[in-house]
Amino acid sequence: MTLTNDQLSHAQLRRPLIPTDQRAVEPAAARALGEDPDLLVYYFPQWHTDELNSRMWGEGWTEWELLRRGQPQFDGHVQPKRPFWGETDESDPATAARIVAAALDHGITGFIVDWYWFDNAPFLNGFLDRGLLAADGIDDFRFGLMWANHDWNDLYPAVSSQPARMLPAPNSRYHAKTAAVHLIDTYFIHPSYYTVDGGKYFSVYDVMSFVEGLGGIEAAIQFLSWFRDEARNRGAGELHLNAIVTPNIPNPGKLLGEIGFDSATNYTWWHHSPNGFDTLPTTTYDRAFAAAERTWESSHEFSIPYFPNVTMGWDPTPRTVEWDHASERGYPFTSVLVDNTPQNVGSATRAALLDAARSGSGIVTFNAWNEWTEGSYLEPDTEHEYGYLEEILTARQEVRQLLAADAQAAQ
């Protein structure tokens, strides 16, 4: 589906705009209890052509092709998903500008962009380099990066839960150091780069692969110390290093702080342990949300701050061949999240914002802006249009009112 300019103008007129003076774009600082949190949304950048993808899958390939082929795999299964804006090229600055405007207008502080480094070079960097950083509105927006340092596997579509490895995880000391220098010189010096207490926010997705690739816990500690020194020496200042919590991390509340991370969060509710995704073929949103709230509560005991995560949805079936959905086989052959209405997602966002404000962590992470082939996206679709974004904005406004009432009652 491709919208005409007239249709786009009409769609933009109907969305609720957040006044510019209420946009949360200041760099995060040390948070007092009860302060309005930042809302950071993960962004998956495989919606533009990339030279490496063209070599692997054919000239001009993008993941839109996979989404387009999505089909229902069981009774009541809602597929395919269709983007309201059409199959856009995210590396186009005009497309990126529309994305930034929609995010800002609905209370989103910034994106945490999934960042890839394979064969000692960036991969899927077109959205970031050619789109986002050249877009109108970037001065009012914030972006940080999450190093997606995992193997790149054949999920297009996957025929088993052990798909072929296309590109090995780039976690050796050589690759990690080369990537770090590129990050510092290219992104950390950008004026719109997101900071926490003055430190440039940088997240590591697969902590245990990172540790293993570098040679163990002590080597990982040394690397993060070197990374901080290198950032200072190259003029980027301090770093805020964030770890993504996954089930394969032993005692994350203790280990992550010992390695040298400053904070922790999740990428998706599916990574919670337990995650509530234990019914097939579907799991209800309230069941997964209850598991998420238990994770938020237990994570307050971490040795480092934990940022609660909200997940909009979960349906990776566009990345699979058709299967019977009788039992989970491992990603991407998993349960599908249902009842994730805009209202239910808004309620979860409201709860996470209150948790972050009242615990003092000050940040909520959200999955995702555009994980279309995992069924988790805020970007408008043809079913709900701007419905999810509108509920995010409503949650933001209601939490601000509650926090103002808390502050007044405390006087």
C-alpha positions as CSV (number, residue, x, y, z in Angstrom):
1,M,0.0,0.0,0.0
2,T,1.3,3.4,-0.9
3,L,-0.4,6.6,0.2
4,T,-0.8,9.7,-1.9
5,N,0.4,13.0,-0.6
6,D,-3.2,14.1,0.0
7,Q,-3.9,10.9,2.0
8,L,-0.7,11.4,4.0
9,S,-1.7,15.0,4.8
10,H,-5.1,13.9,6.0
11,A,-3.5,11.2,8.1
12,Q,-1.1,13.6,9.7
13,L,-3.8,16.1,10.4
14,R,-5.8,13.6,12.5
15,R,-3.0,12.6,14.9
16,P,-2.8,14.4,18.3
17,L,0.3,16.6,18.4
18,I,2.3,17.1,21.6
19,P,3.4,20.8,21.9
20,T,7.0,21.4,21.2
21,D,7.7,22.7,24.7
22,Q,6.4,19.4,26.2
23,R,8.7,17.2,24.1
24,A,11.2,15.2,26.2
25,V,14.4,16.0,24.4
26,E,16.8,17.1,27.1
27,P,19.6,14.7,27.9
28,A,18.8,12.5,30.8
29,A,20.3,13.6,34.1
30,A,20.4,12.1,37.6
31,R,16.7,11.4,38.4
32,A,15.0,12.3,41.6
33,L,12.1,10.1,42.6
34,G,8.9,11.1,40.8
35,E,10.5,12.8,37.8
36,D,9.0,12.3,34.4
37,P,10.9,9.4,32.7
38,D,12.4,9.3,29.2
39,L,10.8,6.8,26.8
40,L,13.3,5.1,24.4
41,V,12.0,3.0,21.6
42,Y,14.1,0.3,19.9
43,Y,14.4,0.7,16.1
44,F,15.2,-2.2,13.8
45,P,16.8,-0.9,10.5
46,Q,16.3,-3.5,7.9
47,W,13.8,-1.6,5.8
48,H,16.2,-0.3,3.2
49,T,18.5,-1.9,0.7
50,D,22.0,-2.8,1.9
51,E,24.9,-4.1,-0.2
52,L,25.5,-7.1,2.1
53,N,21.9,-8.1,2.0
54,S,21.8,-7.8,-1.7
55,R,24.8,-10.2,-1.9
56,M,23.1,-12.7,0.4
57,W,19.5,-12.5,-0.8
58,G,19.4,-10.8,-4.1
59,E,19.7,-7.3,-5.5
60,G,17.5,-4.8,-3.7
61,W,16.2,-7.2,-1.0
62,T,14.7,-5.8,2.2
63,E,12.6,-7.4,5.0
64,W,9.5,-5.9,3.4
65,E,9.6,-8.9,1.2
66,L,9.2,-11.2,4.2
67,L,6.5,-9.2,5.7
68,R,4.6,-9.1,2.5
69,R,4.5,-12.9,2.4
70,G,3.1,-13.3,5.9
71,Q,0.1,-15.6,6.2
72,P,-2.2,-16.9,9.0
73,Q,-0.9,-20.2,10.4
74,F,-3.8,-21.1,12.8
75,D,-7.4,-20.1,13.4
76,G,-7.7,-16.5,14.4
77,H,-4.1,-15.7,13.5
78,V,-3.9,-12.1,12.3
79,Q,-1.5,-12.0,9.4
80,P,-0.2,-10.3,7.3
81,K,0.6,-7.0,8.9
82,R,0.5,-3.9,6.7
83,P,2.2,-0.6,7.2
84,F,-0.1,2.4,7.0
85,W,2.7,4.5,5.3
86,G,3.4,1.7,2.8
87,E,6.8,0.0,2.2
88,T,8.9,3.0,2.6
89,D,12.7,3.4,2.3
90,E,13.8,4.4,5.8
91,S,17.2,5.6,4.5
92,D,15.5,8.5,2.7
93,P,15.8,11.6,4.8
94,A,12.2,12.6,4.1
95,T,11.0,9.2,5.3
96,A,13.2,9.5,8.4
97,A,11.8,13.0,9.0
98,R,8.3,11.7,9.1
99,I,9.3,9.0,11.5
100,V,11.0,11.5,13.8
101,A,8.0,13.8,13.7
102,A,5.6,11.0,14.6
103,A,7.7,9.9,17.5
104,L,8.2,13.4,18.9
105,D,4.5,14.2,18.5
106,H,3.6,11.2,20.6
107,G,5.9,11.6,23.6
108,I,8.8,9.5,22.5
109,T,12.2,10.8,23.7
110,G,14.3,9.0,21.1
111,F,15.3,5.7,19.5
112,I,17.7,3.1,20.5
113,V,18.8,1.9,17.0
114,D,19.9,-1.7,16.6
115,W,23.5,-1.4,15.4
116,Y,25.4,-4.1,13.5
117,W,29.0,-4.7,12.7
118,F,30.1,-7.6,10.6
119,D,33.2,-8.4,8.5
120,N,34.7,-5.4,10.4
121,A,32.3,-2.9,8.8
122,P,28.9,-1.5,9.6
123,F,25.8,-3.4,8.3
124,L,22.2,-2.0,8.0
125,N,23.5,1.5,8.7
126,G,21.6,3.2,5.9
127,F,18.7,4.4,8.1
128,L,21.1,5.8,10.7
129,D,23.7,7.4,8.4
130,R,21.7,8.5,5.4
131,G,18.2,8.8,6.9
132,L,18.0,9.7,10.6
133,L,21.1,11.9,10.9
134,A,20.1,13.8,7.8
135,A,16.4,14.2,8.7
136,D,14.6,17.4,9.5
137,G,13.8,17.4,13.2
138,I,16.9,15.4,14.4
139,D,18.0,18.4,16.5
140,D,14.9,17.9,18.6
141,F,15.3,14.1,18.8
142,R,17.6,11.8,20.6
143,F,19.2,8.5,19.5
144,G,21.4,5.9,21.1
145,L,22.7,2.6,19.9
146,M,22.4,-1.0,20.9
147,W,25.1,-3.3,19.6
148,A,23.3,-6.3,18.1
149,N,26.4,-8.4,18.5
150,H,24.8,-11.8,17.8
151,D,25.2,-14.2,14.9
152,W,23.3,-13.2,11.7
153,N,21.2,-16.2,10.8
154,D,19.0,-17.2,8.0
155,L,15.5,-16.2,9.2
156,Y,14.1,-15.4,5.7
157,P,12.3,-17.6,6.5
158,A,13.8,-20.0,9.1
159,V,13.1,-23.7,8.5
160,S,14.2,-24.7,12.0
161,S,15.1,-23.1,15.4
162,Q,18.8,-23.7,14.4
163,P,19.0,-21.7,11.2
164,A,22.1,-21.5,9.1
165,R,24.6,-18.9,10.3
166,M,25.3,-16.3,7.6
167,L,27.6,-14.0,9.5
168,P,29.4,-14.9,12.8
169,A,29.1,-12.7,15.9
170,P,31.8,-10.0,15.8
171,N,32.9,-10.3,19.4
172,S,36.6,-10.8,19.1
173,R,38.9,-8.2,20.7
174,Y,40.0,-7.0,17.3
175,H,36.5,-6.6,15.9
176,A,35.2,-5.1,19.1
177,K,37.9,-2.5,19.3
178,T,37.6,-1.5,15.7
179,A,33.8,-1.2,16.1
180,A,34.3,0.9,19.3
181,V,36.6,3.5,17.5
182,H,34.0,3.8,14.7
183,L,31.2,4.3,17.2
184,I,33.1,7.0,19.1
185,D,34.3,8.9,16.0
186,T,31.0,8.6,14.1
187,Y,28.1,8.7,16.5
188,F,29.1,9.5,20.1
189,I,30.2,13.0,19.2
190,H,26.8,13.8,17.5
191,P,24.9,16.6,19.4
192,S,21.7,14.5,19.3
193,Y,23.3,11.4,20.9
194,Y,21.4,10.4,24.0
195,T,23.1,10.7,27.3
196,V,22.5,9.6,30.9
197,D,24.2,11.6,33.6
198,G,26.4,13.0,30.8
199,G,27.5,9.6,29.6
200,K,26.8,8.4,26.0
201,Y,24.2,5.6,26.2
202,F,25.4,2.4,24.5
203,S,23.8,-1.0,25.0
204,V,25.2,-4.5,24.4
205,Y,22.6,-7.0,23.3
206,D,24.3,-10.4,23.8
207,V,26.3,-10.0,26.9
208,M,27.5,-13.6,27.2
209,S,28.6,-13.8,23.6
210,F,30.5,-10.5,24.2
211,V,32.2,-12.0,27.3
212,E,33.0,-15.3,25.5
213,G,34.3,-13.6,22.4
214,L,36.7,-11.4,24.4
215,G,38.0,-14.3,26.4
216,G,36.1,-14.3,29.7
217,I,34.9,-12.0,32.5
218,E,38.2,-10.4,33.2
219,A,38.8,-9.6,29.5
220,A,35.3,-8.1,29.3
221,I,36.0,-5.9,32.3
222,Q,39.3,-4.7,30.7
223,F,37.6,-4.0,27.4
224,L,34.9,-1.8,28.9
225,S,37.5,0.1,30.9
226,W,39.5,0.6,27.7
227,F,36.3,1.7,25.9
228,R,35.7,4.4,28.4
229,D,39.2,5.6,28.2
230,E,39.2,5.6,24.4
231,A,36.0,7.6,24.4
232,R,37.5,10.3,26.7
233,N,40.8,10.4,24.7
234,R,38.9,10.8,21.4
235,G,36.9,13.7,22.7
236,A,33.5,11.9,23.2
237,G,33.5,12.2,27.0
238,E,32.0,9.7,29.3
239,L,30.0,6.6,28.5
240,H,26.9,5.0,30.0
241,L,27.1,1.3,29.3
242,N,23.8,-0.6,29.3
243,A,23.4,-4.4,29.2
244,I,20.4,-6.3,27.8
245,V,19.2,-8.9,30.2
246,T,18.6,-12.3,28.6
247,P,17.9,-15.7,30.1
248,N,21.4,-17.0,29.5
249,I,23.1,-14.6,31.9
250,P,23.8,-16.2,35.3
251,N,22.8,-14.0,38.2
252,P,22.5,-10.8,36.1
253,G,21.7,-8.6,39.1
254,K,25.3,-9.2,40.3
255,L,27.3,-10.1,37.2
256,L,26.4,-7.1,35.0
257,G,27.6,-4.6,37.6
258,E,30.8,-6.6,38.2
259,I,31.6,-6.6,34.4
260,G,31.3,-2.8,34.4
261,F,27.9,-2.0,33.0
262,D,26.1,1.1,34.4
263,S,22.5,-0.1,33.9
264,A,20.4,-3.0,32.5
265,T,17.1,-3.4,30.7
266,N,15.4,-5.9,28.4
267,Y,14.9,-5.8,24.6
268,T,11.6,-7.7,24.7
269,W,9.3,-9.4,27.2
270,W,10.1,-12.7,25.4
271,H,13.5,-12.5,27.1
272,H,12.0,-12.4,30.6
273,S,12.4,-15.5,32.8
274,P,9.7,-16.7,33.3
275,N,8.1,-14.7,30.4
276,G,4.5,-15.9,30.4
277,F,4.8,-17.2,26.8
278,D,4.0,-20.7,27.9
279,T,0.8,-21.4,26.1
280,L,0.4,-22.4,22.5
281,P,-0.4,-21.2,19.9
282,T,-1.0,-17.9,21.6
283,T,-0.3,-16.0,24.9
284,T,-2.5,-13.2,26.1
285,Y,-1.1,-9.8,26.6
286,D,-2.2,-9.6,30.2
287,R,-0.4,-12.8,31.0
288,A,2.9,-11.6,29.5
289,F,2.4,-8.2,31.2
290,A,2.0,-9.8,34.6
291,A,5.3,-11.6,34.0
292,A,6.9,-8.3,33.0
293,E,5.7,-6.6,36.2
294,R,7.3,-9.4,38.3
295,T,10.5,-8.8,36.3
296,W,10.4,-5.1,37.0
297,E,9.9,-5.7,40.7
298,S,12.7,-8.3,41.1
299,S,15.1,-6.2,39.0
300,H,14.9,-3.4,41.6
301,E,17.3,-5.6,43.6
302,F,20.0,-5.4,40.9
303,S,23.3,-3.8,41.8
304,I,22.9,-1.4,38.9
305,P,19.7,0.5,37.8
306,Y,17.2,-1.4,35.8
307,F,15.0,0.3,33.2
308,P,11.6,-1.4,32.8
309,N,10.7,-2.6,29.3
310,V,7.4,-2.6,27.5
311,T,6.7,-4.8,24.5
312,M,3.9,-4.0,22.0
313,G,3.6,-7.5,20.5
314,W,5.2,-10.7,19.6
315,D,4.6,-12.7,16.4
316,P,7.7,-13.9,14.5
317,T,5.7,-16.1,12.1
318,P,6.7,-14.1,9.0
319,R,10.2,-15.3,9.7
320,T,9.2,-19.0,9.8
321,V,8.0,-21.6,7.4
322,E,4.5,-22.9,8.2
323,W,4.5,-25.1,11.4
324,D,2.0,-26.8,13.7
325,H,2.3,-24.5,16.7
326,A,1.8,-27.5,19.0
327,S,4.9,-26.7,21.2
328,E,7.6,-24.1,21.3
329,R,10.7,-25.1,19.3
330,G,12.9,-22.0,20.1
331,Y,13.0,-18.7,18.3
332,P,11.4,-17.9,15.9
333,F,9.0,-20.9,16.5
334,T,7.3,-19.5,19.5
335,S,3.9,-18.6,21.0
336,V,2.2,-15.5,19.5
337,L,1.1,-12.6,21.7
338,V,-2.6,-11.7,21.3
339,D,-5.0,-9.1,22.8
340,N,-2.2,-6.5,22.5
341,T,-4.7,-3.8,21.7
342,P,-3.6,-0.2,21.7
343,Q,-5.4,0.3,25.0
344,N,-3.7,-2.7,26.6
345,V,-0.3,-1.5,25.4
346,G,-1.1,2.0,26.6
347,S,-1.9,0.6,30.1
348,A,1.4,-1.3,30.2
349,T,3.3,1.8,29.1
350,R,1.6,3.8,31.9
351,A,2.6,1.2,34.5
352,A,6.2,1.2,33.3
353,L,6.5,5.0,33.3
354,L,5.2,5.1,36.8
355,D,7.6,2.3,37.9
356,A,10.6,4.2,36.3
357,A,9.5,7.5,38.0
358,R,8.8,6.1,41.4
359,S,11.9,3.9,41.5
360,G,14.1,6.7,40.2
361,S,15.4,4.7,37.3
362,G,14.1,7.4,35.0
363,I,14.0,5.5,31.7
364,V,11.6,3.1,30.0
365,T,12.6,1.1,27.0
366,F,10.0,0.0,24.4
367,N,9.9,-2.8,21.8
368,A,9.6,-1.5,19.2
369,W,9.1,1.1,16.6
370,N,9.3,-1.3,13.6
371,E,9.9,-4.9,14.4
372,W,7.3,-5.7,11.8
373,T,8.3,-9.3,11.3
374,E,8.3,-10.0,15.0
375,G,4.8,-8.3,15.3
376,S,6.0,-5.5,17.6
377,Y,5.7,-2.0,16.2
378,L,4.4,1.5,17.0
379,E,4.7,2.7,13.5
380,P,1.1,3.0,12.1
381,D,-0.5,0.0,10.5
382,T,-3.6,-0.3,8.3
383,E,-5.6,-1.9,11.1
384,H,-5.1,0.6,13.9
385,E,-3.4,3.5,12.0
386,Y,-2.0,5.8,14.8
387,G,-3.9,4.0,17.6
388,Y,-0.8,2.7,19.4
389,L,1.0,6.0,19.2
390,E,-2.1,7.8,20.5
391,E,-2.2,5.5,23.5
392,I,1.5,6.1,24.2
393,L,0.8,9.9,24.2
394,T,-2.2,9.4,26.5
395,A,-0.1,7.3,28.9
396,R,2.6,10.0,28.9
397,Q,0.1,12.7,29.7
398,E,-1.7,10.8,32.4
399,V,1.6,9.9,34.1
400,R,2.7,13.5,34.1
401,Q,-0.6,14.4,35.8
402,L,-0.1,11.7,38.4
403,L,3.5,12.7,39.1
404,A,2.4,16.4,39.5
405,A,-0.3,15.2,42.0
406,D,2.3,13.2,43.8
407,A,4.6,16.2,44.0
408,Q,1.8,18.5,45.2
409,A,0.8,16.0,47.9
410,A,4.3,15.8,49.1
411,Q,4.6,19.5,49.7
